[in-house]
Amino acid sequence: MAVLDLKYYGNPILRKVAKPVENIDGEIVKFAEDLIRTMQVNNGIGLAANQVGRDIRIYAVDPSVIDMSEEPFVLINPQIITTEGEQSGEEGCLSFPGLFETVARPERVIVEALGVNEKPVRIERDGLMARVLLHEYDHLEGKLFIDYFGLLKKQLVNKRLQKLKAGDLEVFR
């Protein structure tokens, strides 16, 4: 398994709407394995394909961070079926190293997708895992967690975001 290069704020691929995966072949299965490996090496709990430079609808999630009995998995062509409730909590993003802010999201989500075995999967999660599933889905839509920031929060981090965009990866550390 390879560790892929992360793409950071300012890279245009992070704002692209990802294309559906047309065929789950050996290349996609290998990419899914590399996506999980890259997420783990970078201490992430989720990672979308566009965060490593691919504009396809696939993301990895690692629920073992919360429940050691669970394994990391990949969702291909995910669709949000329903959300309910509301929660607020701290979020970070591997494309924004060191930036953590409170974001409001639904408390519960149901996602349907394909697994790497081409079989349909239905994931129902709440709390932190719902947050992760929704955060990664947003990436596939070209939406970033900073888009949820209020005007004041955006103003407070704007100068640091501009430095990150210019390539300063230490700006939030």
C-alpha positions as CSV (number, residue, x, y, z in Angstrom):
1,M,0.0,0.0,0.0
2,A,1.2,3.4,-0.9
3,V,1.0,6.6,1.1
4,L,-0.5,9.3,-1.2
5,D,0.3,13.0,-1.2
6,L,-2.2,15.2,0.6
7,K,-3.7,18.2,-1.1
8,Y,-4.0,21.3,1.0
9,Y,-6.3,24.4,1.1
10,G,-5.8,26.4,-2.1
11,N,-5.5,23.4,-4.4
12,P,-8.4,23.7,-6.9
13,I,-9.2,19.9,-6.7
14,L,-10.6,20.5,-3.2
15,R,-13.4,22.6,-4.7
16,K,-14.2,20.2,-7.6
17,V,-17.4,18.1,-7.5
18,A,-16.1,14.5,-7.8
19,K,-17.2,12.3,-10.6
20,P,-18.9,8.9,-10.0
21,V,-16.8,5.8,-10.0
22,E,-17.9,4.0,-13.2
23,N,-16.2,0.7,-12.7
24,I,-14.8,-0.9,-9.5
25,D,-11.7,-2.6,-10.9
26,G,-8.3,-3.6,-9.5
27,E,-7.1,0.0,-9.8
28,I,-10.0,1.3,-7.7
29,V,-9.5,-1.5,-5.1
30,K,-5.8,-0.6,-4.9
31,F,-6.6,3.2,-4.6
32,A,-9.1,2.3,-1.8
33,E,-6.3,0.5,0.1
34,D,-3.9,3.4,-0.5
35,L,-6.6,5.9,0.7
36,I,-7.0,4.0,4.0
37,R,-3.3,3.7,4.4
38,T,-2.8,7.5,3.8
39,M,-5.6,8.3,6.2
40,Q,-4.0,6.2,9.0
41,V,-0.4,7.4,8.4
42,N,-1.7,11.0,8.8
43,N,-3.8,10.2,11.9
44,G,-7.1,10.9,10.1
45,I,-10.5,9.5,10.8
46,G,-11.7,10.2,7.3
47,L,-10.1,11.0,3.9
48,A,-11.8,11.8,0.5
49,A,-10.3,11.0,-2.9
50,N,-9.9,14.7,-3.8
51,Q,-7.8,15.2,-0.8
52,V,-5.1,13.1,-2.5
53,G,-5.7,14.5,-6.0
54,R,-8.4,12.3,-7.5
55,D,-11.8,13.7,-8.4
56,I,-13.8,10.5,-8.0
57,R,-16.6,9.8,-5.5
58,I,-14.8,7.6,-2.9
59,Y,-13.8,8.2,0.7
60,A,-12.3,6.2,3.6
61,V,-13.5,6.3,7.2
62,D,-11.8,4.7,10.3
63,P,-14.4,4.0,13.0
64,S,-11.8,2.1,15.0
65,V,-10.8,5.4,16.5
66,I,-14.1,5.2,18.4
67,D,-14.7,1.4,18.5
68,M,-11.7,-0.9,18.3
69,S,-13.9,-3.7,17.1
70,E,-14.6,-1.9,13.8
71,E,-12.4,-1.8,10.8
72,P,-11.7,1.1,8.4
73,F,-13.8,1.0,5.3
74,V,-14.3,2.8,2.0
75,L,-17.5,4.1,0.5
76,I,-17.8,4.4,-3.3
77,N,-20.4,6.7,-4.9
78,P,-22.0,7.5,-1.5
79,Q,-25.4,9.1,-1.2
80,I,-26.8,10.8,1.9
81,I,-30.2,9.2,2.4
82,T,-31.4,11.1,5.5
83,T,-30.1,13.2,8.3
84,E,-31.7,14.2,11.6
85,G,-31.0,16.2,14.7
86,E,-28.2,18.6,15.3
87,Q,-24.8,18.5,17.0
88,S,-21.9,20.9,17.4
89,G,-18.4,19.7,17.8
90,E,-14.8,20.4,16.9
91,E,-13.7,19.4,13.4
92,G,-10.4,19.3,11.8
93,C,-9.3,18.3,8.3
94,L,-6.1,16.8,6.9
95,S,-6.2,19.5,4.1
96,F,-6.0,22.2,6.8
97,P,-3.2,20.9,9.1
98,G,-3.7,22.2,12.6
99,L,-7.0,24.0,12.1
100,F,-9.7,22.9,14.5
101,E,-13.0,24.7,14.8
102,T,-16.5,24.0,16.1
103,V,-19.0,23.2,13.3
104,A,-22.7,22.3,13.5
105,R,-23.8,19.2,11.7
106,P,-26.7,16.7,11.8
107,E,-26.6,14.3,14.8
108,R,-27.5,11.2,12.7
109,V,-27.0,10.2,9.1
110,I,-27.8,7.3,6.8
111,V,-25.5,6.8,3.9
112,E,-25.8,4.3,1.0
113,A,-22.9,3.4,-1.2
114,L,-21.0,0.6,-2.8
115,G,-18.2,-1.3,-1.0
116,V,-15.0,-2.3,-2.8
117,N,-16.6,-5.7,-3.3
118,E,-19.2,-3.9,-5.5
119,K,-22.0,-4.8,-3.0
120,P,-24.4,-2.1,-1.7
121,V,-23.8,-0.9,1.9
122,R,-26.0,1.1,4.2
123,I,-24.3,2.9,7.0
124,E,-26.3,4.4,9.9
125,R,-24.2,6.5,12.4
126,D,-24.6,9.2,14.9
127,G,-22.4,11.5,16.9
128,L,-18.7,11.7,15.7
129,M,-19.1,9.1,13.0
130,A,-22.0,11.0,11.5
131,R,-19.8,14.1,11.5
132,V,-17.0,12.2,9.7
133,L,-19.4,10.7,7.1
134,L,-20.9,14.1,6.3
135,H,-17.5,15.9,6.4
136,E,-16.1,13.5,3.8
137,Y,-19.2,13.6,1.7
138,D,-18.9,17.4,1.6
139,H,-15.4,16.9,0.1
140,L,-16.9,15.0,-2.8
141,E,-19.2,17.9,-3.4
142,G,-16.4,20.4,-3.4
143,K,-17.4,21.8,0.0
144,L,-15.0,22.4,2.8
145,F,-15.6,22.6,6.6
146,I,-14.5,26.3,6.5
147,D,-17.7,26.9,4.5
148,Y,-19.6,26.3,7.7
149,F,-17.7,29.1,9.6
150,G,-19.6,32.2,10.5
151,L,-18.4,35.6,9.2
152,L,-16.4,36.4,12.4
153,K,-14.7,33.0,12.5
154,K,-13.8,33.4,8.8
155,Q,-12.3,36.8,9.5
156,L,-10.3,35.4,12.4
157,V,-8.7,32.6,10.4
158,N,-8.5,34.4,7.0
159,K,-4.8,35.5,7.2
160,R,-3.8,32.0,8.3
161,L,-5.8,30.5,5.4
162,Q,-4.0,32.7,3.0
163,K,-0.7,31.6,4.3
164,L,-1.8,27.9,4.0
165,K,-2.9,28.6,0.5
166,A,0.6,30.0,-0.2
167,G,2.1,26.7,1.0
168,D,2.9,27.5,4.7
169,L,1.8,24.1,6.3
170,E,2.9,25.2,9.8
171,V,0.5,28.2,10.0
172,F,-2.0,26.5,12.3
173,R,0.4,24.5,14.4
